[in-house]
Amino acid sequence: PRSTRAVTLFPCATRFRSVGGAAFRVVALSVAAVMACAGVVTGPLAPADPGNVTATVLRVVDGDTIDIRDDVRGRLRIRVLGIDTPETKKPGYTVGCWGPQATQFAEENLLGQRVAFVQDPTQDMTDRYGRTLAYLEKADGWNYSVEAARAGTARSYVYGDNPVSLYSQIFDAEQQARAMQRGLWGPPCFGETNSFPR
């Protein structure tokens, strides 16, 4: 499947409603609703150029955190954009339902592979932990964020009300997994993957 890049044409209009006589701004938590009112247009995003496939996957920390060695920048810890997987290594917390399977999916599809790490101009370069924020793509255009969501090992994720460029594609893949009750959407999790303090 071809990747797409979402482009926002105009900001979503603010809506108000009256509650107890006072007007309150309604903030939509559903990113799908935000995207719908934002006027999103999608266009093709070319597969990773083989010349940009400059990194080797060294280690899978968990389903959304991957260590790579880039030919130019050296060793980097990547926080994969657009997805969130159940916790497996959060200190003091239980392992989330389907967390080990999400890690296994990443290992089976990425470990030892040559990839491009693709940063998104709509997102920061790094997170507060110093991890590089990027997608991981193979030379044929296979995008880990989209395929992890399609496999049901990850859910679409938006940080700080700022969807990634590939949000609609990741969300669509997640909806396919939900409909088929694939991965974390089926038994025994049924979408409940929270970790809890020990």
C-alpha positions as CSV (number, residue, x, y, z in Angstrom):
1,P,0.0,0.0,0.0
2,R,1.2,3.5,-0.8
3,S,1.8,6.0,2.0
4,T,0.0,9.3,2.2
5,R,0.8,12.6,3.8
6,A,-1.9,14.6,5.4
7,V,-2.0,18.3,4.7
8,T,-4.1,20.7,6.8
9,L,-5.7,23.4,4.7
10,F,-7.3,25.5,7.5
11,P,-7.6,25.3,11.2
12,C,-10.7,23.8,12.8
13,A,-13.3,26.2,13.9
14,T,-13.8,26.5,17.7
15,R,-17.3,25.3,18.8
16,F,-19.1,26.4,22.0
17,R,-22.0,25.1,24.0
18,S,-23.9,26.4,26.9
19,V,-23.5,24.4,30.2
20,G,-25.3,25.8,33.2
21,G,-25.6,29.2,31.6
22,A,-21.9,29.6,30.8
23,A,-20.3,29.0,27.4
24,F,-17.5,26.4,27.4
25,R,-15.2,25.6,24.6
26,V,-15.7,22.1,23.5
27,V,-12.3,20.4,22.9
28,A,-12.7,17.3,20.8
29,L,-10.5,14.6,22.1
30,S,-11.2,12.5,19.1
31,V,-8.5,13.1,16.5
32,A,-10.7,11.8,13.8
33,A,-13.2,14.6,14.6
34,V,-10.3,17.2,14.5
35,M,-9.1,15.8,11.2
36,A,-12.5,15.9,9.7
37,C,-13.2,19.5,10.6
38,A,-9.6,20.6,9.7
39,G,-10.2,19.9,6.0
40,V,-7.6,17.2,5.5
41,V,-6.4,16.4,2.0
42,T,-4.1,13.4,1.3
43,G,-1.6,13.0,-1.4
44,P,1.0,10.4,-2.1
45,L,4.1,10.2,0.0
46,A,6.9,8.4,-1.9
47,P,8.4,5.2,-0.5
48,A,11.8,5.6,1.2
49,D,14.5,6.2,-1.3
50,P,16.9,3.3,-1.1
51,G,19.6,6.0,-0.8
52,N,17.9,7.1,2.4
53,V,17.9,3.6,3.9
54,T,20.9,4.4,6.0
55,A,20.3,2.7,9.3
56,T,20.3,-0.8,10.8
57,V,17.9,-1.9,13.6
58,L,20.0,-3.0,16.5
59,R,17.5,-3.6,19.3
60,V,13.8,-3.5,20.0
61,V,13.2,-1.9,23.4
62,D,9.4,-2.4,23.0
63,G,6.8,-2.0,20.3
64,D,7.3,1.8,19.9
65,T,10.9,2.3,20.9
66,I,13.7,1.0,18.6
67,D,17.5,1.4,18.7
68,I,19.2,1.9,15.4
69,R,22.7,2.6,14.1
70,D,22.6,5.2,11.4
71,D,25.5,5.3,8.9
72,V,26.0,9.0,9.5
73,R,24.6,9.9,12.9
74,G,25.6,6.7,14.8
75,R,23.4,5.1,17.4
76,L,19.9,6.6,18.0
77,R,17.0,5.6,20.1
78,I,13.8,6.1,18.0
79,R,10.4,6.8,19.5
80,V,8.3,5.7,16.6
81,L,5.8,8.3,15.4
82,G,2.0,7.9,15.2
83,I,1.6,4.8,17.4
84,D,1.5,3.7,21.0
85,T,2.0,0.1,22.1
86,P,1.3,-1.5,25.5
87,E,4.0,-1.0,28.1
88,T,6.5,-3.7,28.8
89,K,9.3,-1.9,30.5
90,K,7.9,1.1,32.5
91,P,9.6,0.9,35.9
92,G,7.1,0.2,38.7
93,Y,4.2,-0.7,36.4
94,T,2.7,-3.9,35.2
95,V,3.1,-5.2,31.6
96,G,0.2,-4.1,29.5
97,C,-1.9,-6.6,27.7
98,W,-0.4,-7.5,24.3
99,G,2.8,-5.7,25.2
100,P,5.1,-8.7,24.7
101,Q,3.4,-9.5,21.4
102,A,3.9,-5.9,20.2
103,T,7.6,-6.2,21.0
104,Q,7.7,-9.5,19.2
105,F,6.1,-8.0,16.1
106,A,8.8,-5.3,16.0
107,E,11.6,-7.9,16.5
108,E,10.2,-10.1,13.7
109,N,9.8,-7.2,11.2
110,L,12.7,-4.9,12.1
111,L,15.5,-6.5,14.0
112,G,18.7,-6.5,11.8
113,Q,16.8,-4.8,8.9
114,R,18.0,-1.8,6.9
115,V,15.6,1.1,7.4
116,A,15.2,4.8,6.8
117,F,14.2,6.8,9.8
118,V,11.9,9.5,8.5
119,Q,11.2,12.6,10.6
120,D,7.9,14.4,10.3
121,P,8.0,18.2,9.8
122,T,4.8,18.5,11.9
123,Q,6.5,17.0,14.9
124,D,9.5,17.8,17.1
125,M,12.9,16.2,16.4
126,T,13.2,14.6,19.8
127,D,11.0,13.9,22.8
128,R,11.6,15.0,26.4
129,Y,13.7,11.8,27.0
130,G,16.0,12.6,24.1
131,R,14.6,9.9,21.8
132,T,14.6,10.8,18.1
133,L,11.0,11.0,16.8
134,A,10.6,9.3,13.5
135,Y,8.9,6.7,11.3
136,L,10.8,3.6,10.3
137,E,10.5,2.6,6.7
138,K,12.0,-0.2,4.6
139,A,13.2,0.6,1.0
140,D,10.0,-0.8,-0.5
141,G,7.9,1.8,1.4
142,W,6.8,-0.6,4.2
143,N,6.0,1.7,7.1
144,Y,6.3,0.2,10.6
145,S,3.7,2.6,12.2
146,V,1.1,1.7,9.6
147,E,1.8,-2.0,9.7
148,A,2.0,-2.3,13.5
149,A,-1.5,-0.6,13.6
150,R,-2.8,-3.0,10.9
151,A,-1.5,-6.0,12.8
152,G,-3.2,-4.9,16.0
153,T,0.0,-4.5,17.9
154,A,-0.2,-0.7,18.2
155,R,-2.9,1.9,18.4
156,S,-2.8,5.2,16.6
157,Y,-1.4,8.0,18.8
158,V,-1.4,11.7,18.9
159,Y,0.8,13.7,21.2
160,G,-0.2,17.2,22.3
161,D,-3.2,17.5,20.0
162,N,-0.8,17.5,17.0
163,P,-1.5,14.6,14.7
164,V,1.4,13.2,12.6
165,S,1.3,13.6,8.8
166,L,0.5,9.9,8.4
167,Y,-2.3,9.9,11.0
168,S,-5.1,9.1,8.7
169,Q,-3.3,6.1,7.2
170,I,-2.3,4.8,10.7
171,F,-5.9,5.3,11.9
172,D,-7.4,3.5,8.9
173,A,-5.0,0.6,9.5
174,E,-6.1,0.5,13.2
175,Q,-9.7,0.5,12.2
176,Q,-9.0,-2.6,10.0
177,A,-7.4,-4.4,13.0
178,R,-10.4,-3.4,15.2
179,A,-12.9,-4.7,12.8
180,M,-11.1,-8.0,12.5
181,Q,-10.4,-8.1,16.3
182,R,-6.7,-8.5,15.5
183,G,-4.0,-8.4,18.1
184,L,-4.8,-6.1,21.1
185,W,-8.4,-5.6,19.8
186,G,-9.3,-9.2,20.3
187,P,-9.2,-11.6,23.3
188,P,-7.9,-11.4,25.9
189,C,-7.3,-7.6,25.8
190,F,-10.3,-6.3,23.8
191,G,-8.5,-2.9,23.6
192,E,-7.8,-2.7,27.3
193,T,-4.0,-2.5,27.5
194,N,-3.3,-0.2,30.4
195,S,-0.4,-0.7,32.8
196,F,-0.9,-0.2,36.5
197,P,1.4,0.7,39.4
198,R,2.7,-2.4,41.2
